[in-house]
Amino acid sequence: MKPAINHEALSGALRALGMLNSASPLAAVAGEARDEAEAIRAYIAHERPHLLSCYDMETLVGLVTALLGEGANYPAALEQSHSR
């Protein structure tokens, strides 16, 4: 049996790092993932591949998974949105 992915916590962690604007792409890749780490890898590879020019995939996965239990204690975002 595949473990349940906590979509709300995963979305919150990605959003806190500035890596998620909409939950739609995450839901699409997370539905196929075996676990949260696989969902994160698929999401980054599909939606944020530019991050891989600066960060190692497993470092990014570690950052996101470290935040999953942090709730409101999220650090500043990796990416900043400058849309106005």
Secondary structure, DSSP 8 states (H G I E B T S, - for coil): ------HHHHHHHHHHTT--S-HHHHHHHHTT-SSHHHHHHHHHHHH-GGGGGTS-HHHHHHHHHHHTTTTT-----SS-----
